Amino acid sequence: MSSRKLVCAALSALFIWMMNAGAAEETGKNLILIEEEEPRVCAAAAEQGLASPGAEDAAPAAAEAGLEELFEEKGLTLGESAVAYPVLKEGAAENALREKINDLILEDGKIRDYVTRISQLISGGKLTVSWRGTLLGPVFSFACFAEGAVKTPRNTFVWTGGNIDLRDGHEVTAEEIFTDPEAAREIMEAYLEETVAPEMSAHLLNSLLTPLPELFRMTERGLIWMYPIDDLSTLSDRAGDVLVPWDAVWDQLNLAEDGVLSAMGLNRFRPAAEGETLSAGSTEAIRQAVEDGVFPGIPVRLGESLQPLTDSWRMLIDPDVYTLGRMFSLEGAPFQRVFLTTDYLSESWENSTVDGIRADLGGLYGLTAGITPRECWIQALGEPDHSLTFDGEKAEAWRTVPGVRDYYEFGDHRLQLHADEEGILTSIVISQ
């Protein structure tokens, strides 16, 4: 097909897509347009009680459903370029609300701009747009990342995204999250300069961490701030993002009963300090996470193949060796001060799987690194199945600090809680 015909075909597809952006699904090279129907409930939504046909105020009860039940991926591919983005599934909300939410996703993600752009690249150039998202109660928090010829032929990396309350389709802002947004911003910027900058500077091309950017998303571990590439960029030449854990700004959070953070269930993540106890709900959530082999806020599961993770996220540094195998550090805020452990059977890791997830930052449903004392988790979880004492030499071999490590068996997996010599939690490990 000639270049002119390719461009015409691309523009035709683009026109059809933009006429029905929220309801267009690509299959192969063709676009299938989905006609709007009377409100009805998809099977997964019905099972979760997410929406009621004909109810004017019907909205997803997202706290009772997972991301996969409510959202699906749509997109468009033209030549070597592709745009993918999330949409709320048909039947997961009353039609008007669903349309409002999906329009906001398109707007926050700049999806229409990217689709227009890939139509211009049909005869040369490449742009790839992907996304990742988190469902916290009724709030859908997502980021889109565009790589390639975003605006000019020069390759670059751009973040977009937003935080949407699925109950009414409004944008969740910093003013809604904090009791005093300006004070919170000052605290977070001080945290970045004093704690994050010294750790990350060696792994960045550009490292202007402050002032904070405007764009952020929320996860179980904390707020992820997403930067323009000229301010913060990684050694793999991607725009940087940084995690500020909830505990770093906990006193500034608006946790009113009728607030959005309470609806998100954020109280489950309240840092357990000296003299405090974990709630029954937090304790059960910890057990369930270990049984499932996942660490909320860290996008990996025990037993997952390691190679695709390093391909997608890129390695922050070369793998380190510890007593039981190797430790991998990946780029990106979700993996900030996180180590994935695996075997050391050979120099290559094409066939290796993740046998452990270790977090030295943030928390697991109240168990918080740098804050929670050992007596707190023993009171909540009971006496450990066994414990090991780490002297200086053993700690060095395990790439940790001297202290005590407690082991709890939940299902087929193990929770390891490492306390320093002062009895304060330093590492949370979920392992096989």
N, C-alpha and C positions, 0 to 999 in steps of 0.2 A: 504494500500500500504506500502511496506517495506521502511525503511529509505534509502536503496540504490536506490530503484526505484524513490523515491522522489527526491533524489539528481540528478539522471540522467535526470529526467523530468525537473528539475530546470535548469540544465546546458544546456539542449536542447533549452529551452525557452530563456535562456540568450544568446545563440549563435545566434538564429534567431533575437533577439532584437538588438544585437550589430551590426549585418550585415545591419540593416536598422533602426538605432536608431531614426532618425528624422521622420520616417514615420510609426512607429509601434504604434498601438492602442490596448489597452487591453480591451477585452470584456469577463467578467467572468474569466475563467481560460485560455482562448485561446488568442493567438496573431493574429491579422489580419494585414497582410502586405498590405500597400497601394502602388500600382504601380505608378511610376512617369508618368505624362501625359504631353501633350503639355501645355504651359502656358495658363491658363484661369483664369477668375476673379470670385471670389465668389460673391454671390448676395449682401451681405452687403458691400463688398469692391466696387462693381460696383456703388452702390447708392452713395457712398461717393467720387467716382472718384479716388480710391486709386491706381489703376494700369491699364495699357492698354495692351491688349494681343499683344505680339510680340514686344513691345517696349523694346529696349535693356537697357534703363536707367529707366525702370519703377520701382517705389518705393512707399511705403505707404505714403499718405499724412496724416500722423497720427494726425496732429493738427485738422483735420476735422472728425476724427473717435474716438470712444471709445476703451477701452481695450478689451471689449468683441467682438467687430467687427473684431479685428485684430488677437487676440490670443485665443488659446484653450488649455486645459489641456490634457496632455498625461501621461502615467505612466505604471508601472508594479507592480504586487502584487505577492509575493511568500510566502506562509505560512502566518505568522503574520506580515511580513514586507511588506512595500510598498514604492515606489518612485513615486512622482508626480512632474511634471515640465511643464513650458509653452512652446508652440511652435507657431510660426507665421503660420497662417492659409494658406492653399493652396489657391492660387489666390490673396492673399494680396500683393504679390510682384512677380517680374519676378523670375523664378525658381532658377537661379544661386544665386541671392541675397537672396532669401528666405532660400536656403540651407546654405549659409554663415552665416546668422543670427542664424539659428537654431543650427548650429554646434558651434557657439560661446556661445549660451545658455548652451549647453551640457558641453562645456569646462569650462565656468565660474562657473556653478553650480556643477561641478564635478559629473555629473549625471552618467557617465559610471562607475566611481569608486564605486558609491553607488549601482548600479545595480549588479556589481560584488560582492560587499559585501553581499547583501541580498541573493545571491545564496549560499554563504557560511554559512548562518544562517538558512537554510531550516530545519535542524534537531535540531535547538535550538538557542534561542536568537532572538532579535527583533530590527529592525531599521525602523524608519518612516521619510520620507523626504517630506516636504511640501514647498510651495512657496507663495510669495505675490509680487505684482508688481504695478508699476505706469507708466502711459503713459503721458509724458509731451511734447506736440508738437511731433516732430519726434523721441524723445528719450524714449526708454523703459528701465526703471530702475527696477531691480528685486533683490530679495534675496531668497535663499533657506535655510531652516533650517533643519538639521538632528538631530534627537533625538534617543538615544538608543546606541546599540553596534556599534558605527561608525567604529572603528578600532580594538578594543579589546573587550572582554566580559564586561568590565566596561562601564556602561551607561554614556553618556556625551551628549553635545550639541555643534554643529558646524555650523557656518555661512558660506555660499558661496554666490556669486552673481556678478552682474556687471551692467554696464550702456552702452546701445548700441544705436548708431545713426542708425535708420532704413532707412535712405536715402542711405547709402552706406555700412552699416554693420560694421563700425569701433567702437572700444571701446573708450568711452569718459573717459578721464583721468583728474586728478586734474590740470595738466598743461594746459589743454584746458579750464578749468573753471575759473581759477584765473589769474589775470595779473601778480602777483608775488606769486607763490605757497608757497615759503618758508615763506614769510611775512604772508600769509594767515594762514599757519599752526601755526605760533607763536601766532597769534591773537586767533585762535580757541582753542589752548591749554590753553591760559590764561583765556579764557571764561570758559572752563571746570573746571579749578582749582578754579577760583574765584566765579563762579555762580552755576555751576552744582554740583560740589563735595559736598558743604555744604548741599545741598538739598537732594542728593541721598544717601549719605553715610550710613544713617540709614536703607536703604532698599536694601543693597547689601551685599553679602558674601565677594567678592573680589572687590576692587574699585580702580584699577590702571587705571585712566582715561587718563593719559599722559605717554608716547607719544601717539599720535593718531595712530590707526591701519591703515593698508593699504586699508581695505575694506570699501566701502561706497556705499550708494544709495541715490537717490534724490527724494524728494516729494515736494508738493506744499508749505509745511511749512518750508522746509530747508533740510540740509544734514543730513542723518542718518549714523553714524559711527558704525560699527559692530565689536565687540571685540572677541578675543579668550577667552574661558571660564576661563582660569587660570588668566587672567588679570581683567576681569569684569564679575561678575556673580550675578544673582538675588537670592533672598531668596527662590525662587522655583527651584533653581539649574539649571538655563538656562544661556547661554552666554548672556551678556548684550549688549544693543545698546543704543546710545545716540543721541538726536537731537541737532544740532546746527542750530538755525533759520537763515533764509537768512539775517535778519536785523543785526545779530551779525557780519557778514562778508561782508556786502553789498559793502563797498568801495573797496574791493579786487576782486570783481567779474568782469570777462571779458564780458562786455555787448556790445561789438562791434556789429554793425548791421549785419555783416556777420558771427558772432560767434554762437556757438551752444546754448548758453543761450538765445540769442535773438530769435532763432528759436523755443526754448521751450516756448516763451512767458513770460519769467521771469519778464519783465518790468511791467506786471500786478500786481506783488507782491511788487513793489518798496514801501518801507515804507514811509508813508505820515507824514512828520514832520511839525513843526511850520512854517507857511507861505506857505505851499505847499497845493495843491489840488489833489483830486482823479480824474483820467481820466474818461471819459464817459464809456470806456470799463470796467474799474475796478468797477465803480458804478453799471453797469448792471450785471456784474459777481456776485457782492455781492447780489443783489436782487434775481438772479436766484438760487444761493446757498441756500438762506433762503427759497425760494419757494419749492425747492427740498428737504429741510430738511437734508442737508449734509454740512459738514465742510471740504473743501478740505484738504487732508493730514491726516484726522482722519477717520479711517476705521469703521464708524458706521453711521447709518441713524436714524432719528427720527422715533419712533414707533417700532424700532427693539426690539426683545426680549432680556432681559438683561442676562438671565442665560447662553445662549451659549457664550456670550462675556466673562463672568467671567470664564467659563470653558476653553475657548481657550487662553485667554490672561493672566489669573490669576489676582487676586486682589493684588494691591500694599500694601494697608492697609485696615483695616476694614472700612466698610461704615460709613460716617459721617452723622449727622442729621443737616438739615438746616430748615428754616421756612416752605418751601413747601414740604419737603419730605426728601430724602436721596441723598447723593453724593457719587459716586463710583470712585475710582482711580484704574486704571489697569496698569499692568506692560508693559514695552516696549516703545521705543522711540516715536512712533506715539501718545502715550497717556501721554507724558511728560508734566506735569502741565496742564493736561486736566481732567475735572470732568464730569461724566455722571450723570444726575439727574433723579430721578424717584420718585414714590409715597412712602408713608409710611403707607400703609394700614395694614401691618402685619410685623412680624419679619422676615419672609421669603420673597424671591423675585423671586420664580420660575415662577410666572405669571406676573411679573413686566415688563414694557417696558420703553425704553429710552424716556423721555419727554423733555430732554434738553441736549445740548452739550456746555460746557463752556471751553474756552481756555484762560489761563492766560499767555501764551507764544506764540510768533510768531504772524502771522497776517492772515487777510482775505482780499486778493486782495488790499493790501495797508493799511488797518486798522491794526495798529501794536501795540501790548501791550507794554507799557512803552515808546512809542514814539509819537503816534498820538494825537494831542490836540482835544478837544471837538468841537471847532469851525470848524475844518476841515471836520468832518463828517456831521455837520449840514449844511455846505455850499454845500456838495455833495448830501446828502440825503434829505435835507429840514428839516423843524422843525419836531421834533419827534411827534408821535401821543399822547404820554404823557410821563411824567418824574416823577421820585421819588427821594426825597432827603434822604440820609442815614446818620443818626448820628451814634455815636459810638456804641450805644446799638443795633440799627437796623442792622448795618453793621456786628456786631458779630453774630447776629441771622442768617444772610444770608451768613456767612463765607466769608466776603469780607472786603473792607476798606471803611471808611467814604467818601462820595462824592455824585455824582448824577448819576442816571441810566436813559438812554433814551431808549424808546421803539418805534420800527417801525414794522408795520404790512405789510408783503408781502405774498400774497396768504393766505394759511391756517396757516402760521407759523409767528413767531415773532423774530426780531433781537433786542437783548438787548446789549447796549454799556454802560459800567460802567466806569466813570471817577473818579479819586481821587480828593481830595480837591484842588489840583493844576490844575485840568482840563485835566489831561493826562489819556489816555485809560489804564485801568488795566485788564479788562475782556471783552471778546466777547462771547456772548451767542446766540445760535440758539435754539429756543424752540417751543413747541406746544402752 
